[in-house]
Amino acid sequence: MSPKDGPHTFTEDDWNTHSPAQVAEHGKNTPGIQIYRASKVASERAFWDFRREHQEQITFTMTTINPTWVIGPPLVPPTSPDKINETVLSIYTVLSGQPIPAPLAGSSASFVDVRDVGRMHMLAVQRAKVADGQRYIACAGLGAEQAIADILNREYVGTDGSRSVWFKEKGRTMETGTPGKGYKPDYTWPNPAGVTIDGSKAVRDLGLEYIGYEKAVLDSARAFERYL
């Protein structure tokens, strides 16, 4: 996405123009995250350029899916915790009793479960007539590291948590941070700038029902229990 000075809801009509401009200006001195984002823009623009240039010959549908921060349980668990993907590493970090990590620099704190990203690809094929030529943002909502800690403490440390007995038998402990700080019960938080990301087009067009933040965090944690 591109920075916005005032209230704005990002939709599929928006493109990241900031990162390519940064690369054009700074070249190899551009911060890595901006190079990464610019590469995403370049690849998608090439995708749509191909469609436009070969529209008379193309006999298949073309759709792009643009996920925000992807969390959720891995289909194939890593062989060791040091190989856990960066986007879900904070969940393991909290689960394993390490200090609650700070938010990743440059993150919008938006999220989508990896299973929903997979479903969107499937639905785009099943509803090809609707999805052909469309861009879709995959975004279920917002989340935060303190929220991860609160969710996992309720499940693994709290007396009513379904995994609390197992966790205690393991002799594990977990950082609590400042419960509830910085977010609302629905995992949103005060946003005076009014900048949001709208992933509802996939719901309308494809019939997707997003997995919520709490389930995504808990299912990820269950997948990482093997490392404790």
Secondary structure, DSSP 8 states (H G I E B T S, - for coil): ----SS-EEE-TT----HHHHHHHHHGGGS-HHHHHHHHHHHHHHHHHHHHHHTTTT--S---EEEESEEES--SS--SSGGGS-HHHHHHHHHHTT-------TT---EEEEHHHHHHHHHHHHHTHHHHTT-EEEE--EE--HHHHHHHHHHHHTSTT-TTHHHHHHTT------STTTTS-TTS----TT-EEE--THHHHHH------HHHHHHHHHHHHGGG-
